[in-house]
């Protein structure tokens, strides 16, 4: 890997070229006119930048020849160099290079993150939810980030096609915890599922599907969950007519999560080992935070609604907690996940 990028190399060549002409002119003038170094540099720069303050007294013929050389060859080279440097600034190449280097630095230490493939409406909603829960993530999309929302400008963004293994590897799929395949094409999402599972068999894959006929194929390829946005949207609208208050209440808890968190899940494997085999009440969640345990998922994937506090905590299980935002925050500090 080259130490400098192509942009930095171009800038370095331009700057060195300018300095060479300035120094050559200064050294030549020191020899011909017996000038001090500072005076020679000053006169050389005046000539190369076409500013000019007149010819010094008793200027020799050799000094005039050197000045002519600087004016004929050096002025053009210096002006070209200064113009090229200005273009690099005004075209935004410096900011782009800085962002790319920032992404590379952030990617080096990134692990257990989530990759969002496709940054359309579904991808943006997923990103907002991940930001709310303070989960690290990487965005992959074919369109440049400049065309996206300002709220995501500080996120790690990779411009490319998510179906390509090189792009997934660049996004750190081998160290990622999960991947969201939200491309509009079911075929592309299928490629992402297959590729991500091949590169990281332990990664959890959530895929979008447009056609119900592809759900089975996506799950067979390795997707843990397959979501059909249109189906969910239709069912949600119907539910708002059947049980409007209940649906709005659940939405307020779960979906309206752009500014606050009301629900939290605690994985028992991330708790201190001393709690395994103990009762739920021994976690002292309600007395210490005010949050309430509303659900429990055991090792077999069975859900228990409103579990009794005498329920024993098992490994590879999950506890669902409900509370107000400040209560949930206290719980996160008490049992970080």
N, C-alpha and C positions, 0 to 999 in steps of 0.2 A: 504494500500500500504506500503510495506517495505521501510524503510528509505534508505537502501543500496541495490544495485542490487546484483545479485548472484556473479558477478565478484568482486565487492568491498568486499563482505563477505569473499570470498576465500582469497583475499589478506590480509584482516584484520586478519583472522585466522592464516595465515602463519607468518605474522609479529609478532603477539602476542606470538605465539609458540616460535619463536626465542628469543624474549625478555625474556620470562619466563625462558628458559634455561640459558640465560646469567645472569639474576638476581639471580636465585637460586644458580648457581655456585658461583657468587660473594659473596652472603650472607653466603654461607657455608664456603668459604675460609676466609672471615672476622672473622668468629667464630673460625675456627680451627687454622688459622695462624696469627690471629690478624693483618691482613692487613688493610691498608687504603682502603676506598671504591673504589677509582679510580684504585689503584693497583690490587684489587680483580677483578674488571670489566675487566681490561686489561688482566689479566692472564686467566680469564674465556673465553674471546673472542679468545685469542691466542690458547687455547686448542680446542674450538669448531670449529675454522676455520682451524685446523691442521697446523697452522703456526709454533708455538712453538719456544721459545727462551731459552730452558733449564729449569731445575728444580731449584727453588729458594733455597738458603742455609737454612739448618736447617728445611727442609720440614718435617712435622709430618706425622705419619702413617695415621691419619684421613684425612689429606690433600691429601695424595696419593690415599686413597679410593675415596674421592670426585672427584679427577682428573680421576680415572679409570671409575667412573660412567659417567662423562661428555664425556669421549672418547667412551664408549660403546653405550650410548644411545643418548647423546646430539649431537655428531658429525653427526650421521646419520640423525637426525631430522632437524638440521640446514642446512646441505647440501641439503636435500630434499626440504626444504623451499626455499633456495636460487635458486635451479634449477627450482622449480615451478614458482617462481617470474620471472626468466629470460625467461621462456617459454611464460608467459603471455605477456611480452614485445615483444619478437621476433615474436610471432604469430599474433601480431597486435590487440590483444583483447582490449588493452587500447584505441587505436585510434577508434575502432568500438564502444566501450562504450561511448567515448566522443562524437562521431557523433550522436549516439542515444539520448543522453541527450540533445545535442544541438537542435535536431529536436523537442524534447518534449518541450523545453523552447520556441522555435520559434512558435510552434503550439498553445501555450496557448494564445498568443495575436493576432493570425492570424484570420482575418475575411475579408469578401468581396473578397476572393481570388478565384482562378480558379484551378480546379483539372484536371490533365491530366491522363487519364486511358489508359495505354499502351504507352511504350516509344520506338516505332519503328521509321520508317522514318517520318511518319506523326506526331507522338508525339514530336519528336525532332524539327521539323519545327515549330510546335505550340509553343514550349518552347522558341525558338529563337525569335519569334515574340513578345511573352509576355515579355521577357527580354528587348527587344528594347523599348517597351512601358512602361517599369517599372511597370508591373503588377505582384503582388505576386501570386505565384502558387505552387502547390504541385504535385509531380510525383508519380504515383502508377504503379509498374510493377513487374512481377513475377521474372525477372532476377535481380541479385544483381547490385548495382550501379557501382561496380568495373569493370563490363564488358561494361560500357557505356563511352561516350565521356568525356574527361577531362574538357571540357568547362562547364559541368553541375555538377561538383563535389560539388560545393558550394550551390546547390539548395536543397530544402527539398525533400527528397526521402523516400518513404515508400515501403518496400519490401513485396509484398503480392498480392493476387488475388482481383482485383477491383470489381468482381461480388459479393463479400462477404460484407454484411452490416457492419460488424465489421471494415473492412479495410476502407470503405468509412467514417464511423464515426471517425476513427482515423485520416483521412485526413481532418476532419472538414467540412464534407458535409453540416451539419446543419447551418453553418455560411458562407458557400461559396456563391459566386455570380454566378459562372458558372462551368460547367463540360464538358470536351471534352472526349467522348467515342471513342477512336481510336484503339480498339482491332481488330485483323484480323477477328474474328468471329462475324457475325451479331447477333447470338443468345446471345453471351456474352454482346454485346453492348445493346441489348434489355433489358437484366437483369439490366444493369447499369442505363438505362433510367428509368425503373420502380422503382428500389430501390432508386435512387437519388430523384425522384419526391415524393416518399412516405416519405422519411426522411426530405425533404425540398421542399415543393410545389412551392416556389417562385424561385427556382434555374433555371437558363437558361441552357438547355442541347443542345449541338452540338454533333451529332453522325455521325460516319463513317458507310457507307454501301457498301458491296461488290456486292450485288444483288439488282436489281431495284425492285424486288418483295417485299423486306423488307422495302422499304422506307415508304409506307403507314402504316405498323405496327409500325415502330419506331415513326412516327408522332402521331399515335393514342395513343401510350404509353406515349407521353408527350414531345418528342424532338421538340424543336423549329425549328431546321434546321438539315437536313440530307445531308451529302456530300458523293458523289461517286468519289474517287480520280481517278480511271481509266477513268471515263467519262469526268471529268474535264481535265485530261491530254490529252485525245484524241482531245477534242474540242479545247484545247489550241494549239496543234500542227497544226491542220487544219487552225486555225485563223492566225498562223504565216505565212502560205502560201498565204492566201487570203488578209490579211491586215497586213503585217509584221511590218511596221514602227509604225502603230497605236498600235498594241499589245505590241511591245517592249517599246513604250512610257508609256503605262499603267503599264506594268510590272515594269518599272523603278520607277514609282511613288508608286505603291502599293505592289508589290511582292518582289522587291529588298530591303527589309526592314531589313537587318541584320546589317547595319551600320548607316542608316539614316532614318529619318521619313519625308515624304513629304505630307502626308494627315492626317488630324485630324478631329474627330467628337466631337462636343460640344452638350451635352444634356441640353436643356433649363431648365429642373428642377434643374440643378446644378448651374445655373446662379443666380445672385442676383434677388430677386422678383421684383425689380424696373424695370427690363427689360421686364417682361411679359406684352404684349400688346403694346410694343414700336416697332419701325421700326428696321430692321436689320442694317441700317446705323448708328443707335445710339450706336451700339456696338463699332464703330470706329475701326474695325479690320484692314482694309487696311491702314488708316492713321497712326496707332500706330505700326503695325507689318509688313506691306507689304504683308500679306497673303490675299487671295481672297476667297470669299464665292462661291463655285461651285455647291452646292446642298442643298436641304432642304427636310426633311421628316416630314410631319405633323402628327397630332394626329390620323388620320385615316390610316396611313401607306402609303399615297400617296407621291411619289417623285416629286420634282420640280427641274429641271436642270437649273442652272444659274439663281436663283431667283432674282427678282428685289429688290433693297435695300429698297423699300417702303413696302416690305412684313412684316406683323406684326408677332412678335414673340409669339408663342402659347405655352402653357404648354404641357408636354409629347411629345415634338418634338425634332428633332435633326438637327444640322447645320453642313454641311460638308465644311471643309476648305482645301485649297491647298496652299502650299508655300514651300520655300526652308527650309532646316533643321534648320538653325539658326532663321528663321522667325517663324517656328513652335514652336521652343523652347521658344521664346519670348511670343508667344500666350499662351503656356501652363502655363507660369508664370503669365500671365495676367488673364487667366480664367482657373484655375486648376479644373480638373475633378475628 
